């Protein structure tokens, strides 16, 4: 089947039309789309809202064929004022909670769950059938609190950026933390989770130099918001 028109371009991949009802996601970097497809299949089997995917093709490891979705991203509705920051934060917390209720696929350690590790408003599509979570390129298994800390840090980065959506990101961050509640567990503090996700974000090759420079400020904001919002 021939690749069709270019539908969108992200930080690491391009998306093309691919026949009736499908799209092809092609990474510009050396990511293994096959692993992503296997994880999405596992999640879909357990009722989590992800697009259908075709079996991975080993001969094209950077390509993923998946269901073509209709509807805007959550970010687009935020920009248009159709979704409030508070609703956005609450919805993200709910999607994380549903994700972490799915049994781990591998489960190397007790309590491990499938993690998205990049869940933010531009990776949620609001389809006629409900929200669908996309872009599972960072997925791995681990402690659920890591996922919440990563989503919160991404919002905190926008909140300190001075961008037009900075205020909305700050309000969404508070709503996310309030809806999620405590995320630490035995032998695992929020501070340790925060340091982990900060290190991961700093190592992300798609971040700009400016975004890396704002990480310390974003971490400080997140730490203060967590202490203020989440009961001790």
Secondary structure as the mmCIF struct_conf table of DSSP 4:
data_model
#
loop_
_struct_conf.conf_type_id
_struct_conf.id
_struct_conf.beg_label_comp_id
_struct_conf.beg_label_asym_id
_struct_conf.beg_label_seq_id
_struct_conf.end_label_comp_id
_struct_conf.end_label_asym_id
_struct_conf.end_label_seq_id
STRN STRN1 UNK A 6 UNK A 9
BEND BEND1 UNK A 11 UNK A 12
STRN STRN2 UNK A 13 UNK A 17
BEND BEND2 UNK A 19 UNK A 19
TURN_TY1_P TURN_TY1_P1 UNK A 20 UNK A 21
STRN STRN3 UNK A 22 UNK A 27
BEND BEND3 UNK A 28 UNK A 30
HELX_RH_AL_P HELX_RH_AL_P1 UNK A 33 UNK A 45
TURN_TY1_P TURN_TY1_P2 UNK A 46 UNK A 47
STRN STRN4 UNK A 53 UNK A 53
HELX_LH_PP_P HELX_LH_PP_P1 UNK A 54 UNK A 56
HELX_RH_3T_P HELX_RH_3T_P1 UNK A 58 UNK A 60
TURN_TY1_P TURN_TY1_P3 UNK A 61 UNK A 62
STRN STRN5 UNK A 63 UNK A 67
HELX_LH_PP_P HELX_LH_PP_P2 UNK A 68 UNK A 69
BEND BEND4 UNK A 71 UNK A 71
STRN STRN6 UNK A 73 UNK A 73
HELX_RH_AL_P HELX_RH_AL_P2 UNK A 74 UNK A 79
TURN_TY1_P TURN_TY1_P4 UNK A 80 UNK A 81
BEND BEND5 UNK A 82 UNK A 83
HELX_RH_AL_P HELX_RH_AL_P3 UNK A 85 UNK A 99
TURN_TY1_P TURN_TY1_P5 UNK A 100 UNK A 101
BEND BEND6 UNK A 102 UNK A 102
HELX_LH_PP_P HELX_LH_PP_P3 UNK A 103 UNK A 104
BEND BEND7 UNK A 105 UNK A 106
BEND BEND8 UNK A 108 UNK A 109
TURN_TY1_P TURN_TY1_P6 UNK A 110 UNK A 111
STRN STRN7 UNK A 113 UNK A 115
BEND BEND9 UNK A 117 UNK A 117
BEND BEND10 UNK A 120 UNK A 120
HELX_RH_3T_P HELX_RH_3T_P2 UNK A 121 UNK A 123
STRN STRN8 UNK A 124 UNK A 127
TURN_TY1_P TURN_TY1_P7 UNK A 128 UNK A 129
STRN STRN9 UNK A 130 UNK A 133
TURN_TY1_P TURN_TY1_P8 UNK A 137 UNK A 138
STRN STRN10 UNK A 140 UNK A 142
HELX_RH_AL_P HELX_RH_AL_P4 UNK A 144 UNK A 159
TURN_TY1_P TURN_TY1_P9 UNK A 160 UNK A 162
TURN_TY1_P TURN_TY1_P10 UNK A 164 UNK A 165
HELX_RH_AL_P HELX_RH_AL_P5 UNK A 166 UNK A 180
STRN STRN11 UNK A 185 UNK A 185
TURN_TY1_P TURN_TY1_P11 UNK A 186 UNK A 187
STRN STRN12 UNK A 188 UNK A 188
HELX_RH_AL_P HELX_RH_AL_P6 UNK A 190 UNK A 202
TURN_TY1_P TURN_TY1_P12 UNK A 203 UNK A 203
TURN_TY1_P TURN_TY1_P13 UNK A 205 UNK A 206
BEND BEND11 UNK A 207 UNK A 207
HELX_RH_AL_P HELX_RH_AL_P7 UNK A 209 UNK A 213
TURN_TY1_P TURN_TY1_P14 UNK A 214 UNK A 214
HELX_RH_AL_P HELX_RH_AL_P8 UNK A 215 UNK A 229
BEND BEND12 UNK A 230 UNK A 230
#
